[in-house]
Amino acid sequence: MKKIRNSFLAALFLSLALLLPAGVSAQKGDPAGETQAEEITQNCTLSATENTQALANLKDGTVTTVWKACAGASLTICSEKPIAGLYLSWDRDAVKWSLSAQRDGGTSFLTDGGDDGFLHEYVPLKEEESSLTLTFQQDAVLTDIAVFTPGQLPDWVQRWEPMLKKADMLVFSTHADDELLWFGGTLPTYAGEYKRKVQVAYLIYHGAARGEYFRCHELLDGLWTVGVRNYPMIWREFDDYYCSSLAQAEATYDVTAMQEYATMLLRRFRPEVVIAQDEKGEYGHGVHQLAVKVMKDAIGFSGDRQKFPQSVHEYGIWNIKKCYLHLYPENQIVMDWYRPLEAFGGKNGIEMAIEGYQCHKSQIKKWFRVEAEGSQYDCRKFGLYYTSVGPDVKKDDFLENIPPEDLVTTTPSTTVPPPTTTTEPTTTTTAPSTTTRAPAVQVQGSVTNVPPEPPLSSGPVIWIVGIAAVLTVVGTAVLLCLFGFRRRGGKKPASRRFGRRKKRRKSR
């Protein structure tokens, strides 16, 4: 029986040892031990102070249908299940709002927002609520809302961080989707896998010219899919017009204003490396060519205090260290976008670029595709247009030769990025240094902190682990008490009684 008791105690301690890590991970909010949040939008009741006939548009999951409201209007959301967060999708502009809850016949202020300007905005709640009211301080246009219960949010819910104050890399894209079509695995690899500080900025705004405001939503969905977490720079000065040549593009747009914008990007985000498109416009697109031209100009202007003094006043001057152009014929580098990426479950950069491009639903019906080996538009091929830190030697990393201390990345990467090497500084290409001064352009958007993520809901797991541990300990204590009682008094163990009987028989 002693052996049985020892075995039982050993099993008990082993069970507790196995249960303890599960309880600790649940307390720390390990997603594996957390319940999944449920989207309950369709089961919620919506009411509003105006335009009630269009409320159904907020539940249809389509960004081309909207609900409009004037400043001062309010939208109320009621649910039988607890509400832990709201996901707002704004049409063209995010506006300032305040959120309150209805409790016991009264109204309690919860929070306000809209200052970040995020078109896709998640609003976590500190406590579970059943009735919420959004009040708009300005005229508002929403495309959709989504309502969630407590738990881990689905991956598609975007929780954007502000634009960077200091970037490792600036990805300069002409249109929404160019950052995936022509740069391939750049964003999945550097933003998603290596967790580098990557800022994406666009030259063209998809707005009134073609009525394609929805493309900004496709843009955000695509970036989020490939691992970008800092909100992109979406500039609104240059609308979308097709130009078949560089000359036509220069005649269509204000080139000086574009140069000023590109220069501001370098000064504001202070990147070490810039990635831009093909000088020939990939398939000959004149605006692609103009985008490259103004970025090349900006490389020379950004360190000159006499150029565009407004951005000098706001951000100071800046000199980048490297610039790569897609398909540039000199100092070529072929990136390995076929490397499996742990951040995406083993999918490679090409696969993730394709997946991100699928978010551009208005474009996938066209002939454009993410193409790699064997294509004239190979998204793996780049050339080092400009460098102040020497030529590439290993030719497998955009950040080669960038001193590690100059990189601001603090988040551990999913996998270790290729080590950078340092060589003597040289200059491959010198950018132009003069241009006509343009009127100052105010920088759009503000940089503030995104609301914190909702508190992790791991209560059920902790309760289950706690109850199991308590029952085990109590049961063990009862058994030990029984064993002790039988040893001290009452009947003695059978093995001893049987042994004494044998001795008495022998004495007779």
Secondary structure, 3 states (H helix, E strand, C coil): CHHHHHHHHHHHHHHHHHHHHHHHHHHHCCHHHCCECCECHHHCEEEECCCHHHHHHHHCCCCCCCEEECCCCEEEEEEEEEEEEEEEEECCCCCCEEEEEEECCEEEEEEEECCCCCCEEEEEEEEEEEEEEEEECCCEEEEEEEEECCCECCCCCCCCECCCCCCCEEEEECCCCHHHHCCCCHHHHHHHHCCCCEEEEECCECCCCCCCCCHHHHHHHHHHHCCCCECCEECCCCECCCCCCHHHHHHHCCHHHHHHHHHHHHHHHCCCEEEECCCCCCCCCHHHHHHHHHHHHHHHHCCCCCCCHHHHHHHCCCCCCEEEEECCCCCEEECCCCCECHHHCCCEHHHHHHHHHCCCCCCCCCCCCCCCCCCCCCCCEEEEEEECCCCCCCCCCCCCCCCHHHCCCCCCCCCCCCCCCCCCCCCCCCCCCCCCCCCCCCCCCCCCCCCCCCCCCCHHHHHHHHHHHHHHHHHHHHHHHHHHHHHHCCCCCHHHHHHHHHHHHHHC
